[in-house]
Amino acid sequence: MKKGAKQMLRTLLALIRKESLQIFRDQSAVMIAFVLPLLLLFIFGYGVNLDNATINLGLVVKNSDAQSSSLISSFSNSTFFNVTIGRSTEEFKAPLSEGKLQGIAVIDEDFARALAGGKKTTLQLITDGSEPNSAIFVSAYSEGAFNTWLTHFQRDMGYVNLGPTIDIEPRYWYNQDLSSRNYLIPGSISIVMTLIGVNLTALVISREWERGTMEAMMATAVSMRQIILGKLVSYFILAMLSMVLSWAIAVYWYHVPFRGSMTALLIVSSVFVLSALGQGLLISTISKNQFLSAQLAIITGFLPSFMLSGFVFETASVPAALRAFSYLIPARYFVSCLQTLFLTGDVWSLFAESMLAMAAIGFVFFAVTTKMTVKRVA
């Protein structure tokens, strides 16, 4: 190795050592890397849930006959419903508007007579449209309970012209338990790592700008690239430790299945973390103020990642302009990779495409940061 290269390496190692010592002395960096993921993952894990285990249903029964009683039992015995029985729809209008009920099912007074005459039978469903997700659950579960009861009733009555019987056996490949937590937790790790990666460099380095230590370093013979690389290595290691902690919480606390390999997880996470750190560096270069850096980190990092990454809301459902903008958000690619790693396994064709996009975004962040910093100090 040439003398110049050795000197550059010694300088870089000295910078990395300096940044590492500063991290251990700086409680805010440790809080961001290790306490913040614990807090956010507990909030996301328990506070964000798209499953609806029990539905409060008002069941209107206008006549007390054998058929209606049998249908009532079908609803009451279902694990999906908490049934309250009444005699008119008016009884349940107020509870429905107050959110105490998610739906009302009405058994018509001609229900038994229609069955006896072989006529078409119906079940009226009234749901709260202000909660579309709950309304879908009410409709699907009620339809399933009614159709199951009707099939058993027809067989008990000895009807033979029921048409062909089809036995459906659903098989779910990637989320057998149909638990929203299994795909929300991996997605939330992406959001957590976005916030951590951006904040680690944005806040900490902004503080150095405020204190004047960045100018002091740049007055030395150290180049801007060495300064950036020295900071990047230290915070990269810290962010990756935070990533491993988040993975451990997902697997061992929330029991989310992990079907991929640690090698793939670390490789994909490394590319994403670099892009997040690059965004934080750019923010700290633009603002040079801790308060403003924190605001920019939320506005440009957390919020776009939360809303447009596919973590909760499908990107296909957003307007075309926002959907196009989402391709510039690294978390969009990281969410897909993490959900694939946890629920499917190693799909390198997907990972390669996503890593290329994240690396390109990160390269732009670092290039702009280096150029802007040199111009401002020169």
C-alpha positions in Angstrom: 0.0 0.0 0.0 1.4 3.4 -0.9 2.2 6.0 1.7 -0.6 8.3 0.7 -3.2 5.5 0.9 -1.9 4.5 4.3 -2.2 8.0 5.6 -5.8 8.3 4.2 -6.7 5.0 5.9 -5.2 6.1 9.2 -7.1 9.4 9.0 -10.4 7.6 8.2 -9.9 5.2 11.1 -9.2 8.1 13.4 -12.4 9.8 12.3 -14.4 6.6 12.8 -12.9 6.2 16.3 -13.7 9.8 17.1 -17.3 9.4 15.9 -17.7 6.1 17.8 -16.5 7.7 21.1 -18.8 10.6 20.5 -21.8 8.3 20.0 -21.1 6.5 23.3 -20.9 9.8 25.1 -24.0 11.1 23.4 -27.1 9.7 25.1 -29.5 11.1 22.4 -27.9 8.9 19.7 -28.2 5.8 21.9 -31.9 6.8 22.7 -32.7 7.1 19.0 -31.0 3.8 18.0 -32.2 1.6 20.8 -35.1 3.2 22.8 -37.0 4.6 19.8 -37.4 1.3 18.0 -38.7 -0.4 21.2 -41.3 2.4 21.7 -42.4 2.6 18.1 -42.7 -1.1 17.5 -44.8 -1.5 20.6 -47.0 1.3 19.4 -47.3 -0.2 15.9 -47.6 -3.8 17.1 -50.4 -3.2 19.5 -51.9 0.1 18.2 -52.2 -0.7 14.5 -54.4 -3.8 13.8 -56.6 -4.4 10.8 -58.1 -7.6 12.2 -61.7 -7.4 13.6 -61.9 -10.4 15.9 -65.4 -9.7 17.5 -68.2 -7.7 15.8 -71.0 -6.2 17.9 -74.1 -7.1 15.9 -77.7 -6.1 16.6 -80.0 -8.9 15.5 -83.6 -7.9 14.8 -86.1 -10.8 15.2 -89.7 -9.8 14.4 -91.2 -13.3 14.9 -90.4 -16.0 17.4 -90.5 -19.2 15.2 -88.3 -22.3 15.0 -86.5 -21.1 11.8 -85.7 -17.7 13.2 -84.5 -19.2 16.5 -82.3 -21.6 14.6 -80.7 -18.7 12.6 -80.2 -16.7 15.9 -78.3 -19.7 17.3 -76.1 -19.7 14.1 -75.1 -16.1 14.7 -74.8 -16.3 18.5 -72.6 -19.4 18.3 -70.2 -17.8 15.8 -66.9 -16.7 17.3 -67.0 -13.6 15.2 -70.2 -12.0 16.6 -71.3 -10.5 19.9 -75.0 -10.6 19.3 -77.7 -8.4 20.9 -81.2 -9.4 20.1 -84.0 -6.8 19.6 -87.5 -6.6 18.1 -87.1 -3.5 15.8 -84.5 -1.7 13.9 -85.2 1.5 15.8 -83.7 -0.1 19.0 -80.3 -0.3 17.3 -80.1 3.0 15.4 -78.7 5.0 18.3 -76.0 2.3 19.3 -75.0 2.0 15.6 -74.6 5.8 15.2 -72.6 5.9 18.5 -70.2 3.2 17.4 -71.4 0.7 20.0 -72.6 -1.6 17.2 -70.8 -2.4 13.9 -74.0 -3.6 12.1 -77.6 -4.7 12.3 -79.1 -7.9 10.8 -82.8 -8.0 10.3 -84.8 -11.3 10.1 -88.0 -10.4 8.3 -91.4 -11.4 9.7 -92.1 -13.5 6.6 -88.9 -15.4 7.0 -90.4 -18.7 8.2 -93.3 -18.5 5.7 -91.0 -17.9 2.8 -88.9 -20.9 3.8 -91.9 -23.1 4.1 -93.2 -22.0 0.7 -89.8 -22.6 -1.0 -89.5 -18.9 -1.8 -86.4 -16.8 -1.8 -85.2 -15.8 1.7 -83.3 -12.7 2.4 -81.4 -11.2 5.4 -81.2 -7.4 5.6 -77.8 -6.0 6.7 -77.3 -2.4 7.9 -73.7 -1.4 8.5 -71.8 1.7 9.5 -70.4 3.1 6.3 -68.1 5.5 8.2 -65.9 2.5 9.0 -65.5 0.7 5.6 -63.2 -2.0 7.0 -65.6 -3.0 9.7 -68.5 -2.8 7.3 -66.7 -5.3 5.0 -66.2 -7.7 7.9 -69.9 -7.4 9.0 -71.1 -8.2 5.4 -68.7 -11.1 4.9 -69.2 -12.7 8.3 -72.9 -12.3 8.2 -73.2 -13.8 4.7 -71.0 -16.7 5.8 -73.1 -17.4 8.9 -76.4 -17.2 6.9 -75.3 -19.4 4.1 -73.9 -22.0 6.5 -77.2 -22.0 8.3 -79.3 -22.2 5.1 -77.3 -25.2 3.8 -77.8 -27.1 7.0 -81.5 -26.2 7.1 -82.1 -27.4 3.6 -80.4 -30.7 4.3 -82.4 -31.2 7.5 -85.6 -30.6 5.6 -84.6 -33.2 3.0 -84.3 -31.0 0.0 -82.6 -32.9 -2.7 -82.5 -30.4 -5.6 -79.8 -28.2 -4.1 -77.6 -28.2 -7.2 -74.0 -29.2 -7.2 -72.3 -29.0 -3.9 -68.9 -27.4 -3.9 -66.5 -27.8 -1.0 -64.1 -24.9 -0.8 -60.9 -25.4 1.1 -59.0 -22.1 1.2 -55.2 -22.3 1.4 -53.2 -19.2 2.2 -49.6 -19.4 1.2 -47.9 -16.4 2.8 -50.0 -15.6 5.8 -51.7 -18.7 6.9 -53.1 -17.2 10.1 -54.6 -14.2 8.2 -53.1 -12.0 10.9 -52.6 -8.4 9.9 -49.8 -8.2 12.4 -47.7 -10.6 10.3 -47.4 -8.0 7.6 -47.8 -4.8 9.6 -44.9 -5.5 11.9 -42.3 -6.0 9.1 -43.7 -2.9 7.4 -43.5 -1.0 10.6 -39.8 -1.9 10.9 -39.2 0.0 7.7 -40.9 3.1 9.1 -39.0 2.8 12.4 -35.7 2.4 10.5 -36.5 5.4 8.3 -37.0 7.6 11.4 -33.9 6.2 13.2 -31.6 6.5 10.1 -32.7 10.0 9.2 -32.7 11.3 12.8 -29.3 9.8 13.7 -27.4 11.9 11.2 -29.8 14.9 10.9 -30.1 15.7 14.6 -26.6 14.7 15.8 -24.7 16.4 12.9 -26.9 19.5 13.1 -25.9 19.8 16.7 -22.2 19.8 15.5 -23.0 22.6 13.1 -24.6 24.6 15.9 -21.6 24.1 18.2 -19.1 24.9 15.5 -17.3 21.5 15.7 -18.1 20.7 12.0 -16.3 23.9 10.9 -13.4 23.1 13.1 -13.0 19.7 11.5 -13.3 21.1 8.0 -10.5 23.6 8.8 -8.2 20.6 9.1 -6.5 18.8 6.2 -9.3 16.2 6.2 -11.3 16.1 3.0 -15.1 16.4 3.0 -15.5 12.8 1.7 -13.4 11.5 4.6 -15.5 13.4 7.1 -18.8 12.1 5.6 -17.4 8.5 5.4 -16.1 8.7 9.0 -19.5 9.7 10.3 -21.3 7.3 8.0 -19.5 4.2 9.2 -20.2 4.8 12.9 -23.8 5.6 12.5 -24.3 2.8 10.0 -23.1 0.3 12.6 -25.4 1.8 15.2 -28.4 1.7 12.8 -27.7 -1.9 11.9 -27.6 -2.8 15.5 -31.0 -1.1 15.8 -32.2 -3.2 12.8 -31.2 -6.4 14.5 -33.0 -5.3 17.7 -36.2 -4.6 15.7 -36.0 -8.0 14.0 -35.6 -9.7 17.4 -38.7 -7.9 18.7 -40.7 -8.9 15.7 -39.7 -12.6 15.8 -39.4 -13.3 19.6 -42.0 -10.9 21.0 -44.7 -10.7 18.4 -43.9 -14.2 17.0 -44.0 -13.0 13.4 -42.7 -15.8 11.2 -39.4 -15.2 9.5 -38.8 -17.4 6.5 -35.9 -15.5 4.9 -32.2 -15.7 5.8 -30.3 -13.3 8.0 -27.8 -12.8 5.2 -30.5 -11.4 2.9 -32.0 -9.3 5.8 -28.6 -7.7 6.6 -27.8 -7.1 2.9 -31.1 -5.5 2.1 -31.1 -3.5 5.4 -27.6 -2.2 4.7 -28.6 -0.6 1.4 -31.7 0.9 3.0 -29.9 2.2 6.0 -27.3 3.9 3.8 -30.1 5.8 1.9 -31.7 6.8 5.2 -28.4 8.1 6.6 -27.7 9.9 3.4 -31.1 11.7 3.7 -30.2 12.7 7.3 -26.8 14.1 6.2 -28.5 16.1 3.5 -31.1 17.5 6.0 -28.3 18.5 8.5 -26.4 20.2 5.7 -29.4 22.2 4.6 -30.7 23.3 8.0 -27.7 23.2 10.4 -30.2 23.6 13.2 -31.5 20.8 15.4 -35.1 21.9 15.7 -35.4 22.5 11.9 -33.7 19.2 11.2 -36.2 17.4 13.4 -39.1 19.0 11.5 -37.6 18.2 8.2 -36.9 14.6 9.2 -40.6 14.1 10.1 -41.9 15.9 7.0 -39.5 14.4 4.4 -38.7 11.1 6.1 -41.4 9.7 8.4 -44.7 11.0 6.9 -44.0 10.1 3.2 -42.7 6.7 4.4 -45.8 6.1 6.5 -48.3 7.2 4.0 -46.8 6.2 0.6 -44.7 3.1 1.3 -47.5 0.5 1.3 -47.1 0.0 5.0 -50.8 0.4 5.7 -52.3 1.9 2.5 -51.9 0.2 -0.9 -50.0 2.5 -3.2 -52.2 1.4 -6.1 -55.2 3.2 -4.5 -53.5 6.6 -4.3 -53.7 9.3 -7.0 -51.3 8.8 -9.9 -49.1 11.8 -9.0 -48.5 10.6 -5.5 -48.0 7.0 -6.7 -45.3 8.3 -9.0 -43.7 10.3 -6.1 -43.7 7.1 -4.0 -41.0 5.6 -6.2 -38.6 8.2 -4.8 -39.2 7.0 -1.2 -36.7 4.3 -0.1 -39.2 2.8 2.4 -41.5 1.8 -0.5 -38.9 -0.8 -1.6 -37.8 -1.7 2.0 -41.4 -2.5 3.1 -41.8 -4.9 0.2 -38.5 -6.6 0.9 -39.2 -7.0 4.6 -42.7 -8.4 4.1 -41.2 -10.9 1.6 -38.4 -11.9 3.9 -40.7 -12.5 6.8 -43.7 -14.1 5.1 -42.2 -15.7 1.9 -38.4 -16.1 2.1 -35.5 -15.0 0.0 -36.7 -13.7 -3.4 -33.5 -12.2 -4.8 -35.1 -11.0 -8.0 -37.3 -8.7 -6.0 -34.4 -7.8 -3.6 -32.1 -6.9 -6.5 -34.5 -4.5 -8.1 -35.4 -2.9 -4.7 -31.7 -2.6 -3.7 -30.8 -0.9 -7.0 -33.5 1.7 -6.5 -32.6 2.4 -2.8 -28.9 2.6 -3.7 -29.6 5.1 -6.5 -31.6 7.3 -4.1 -28.9 7.1 -1.5 -26.2 8.0 -4.0 -28.1 11.1 -4.9 -28.4 12.1 -1.3 -24.6 11.7 -0.7 -23.7 13.4 -3.9 -25.9 16.5 -3.2 -24.6 16.6 0.4 -20.9 16.6 -0.6 -21.5 19.3 -3.3 -23.5 21.6 -1.1 -21.2 21.3 1.9 -18.1 22.2 -0.2 -19.9 25.2 -1.7 -20.9 26.6 1.6 -17.5 26.2 3.3 -15.4 27.4 0.3 
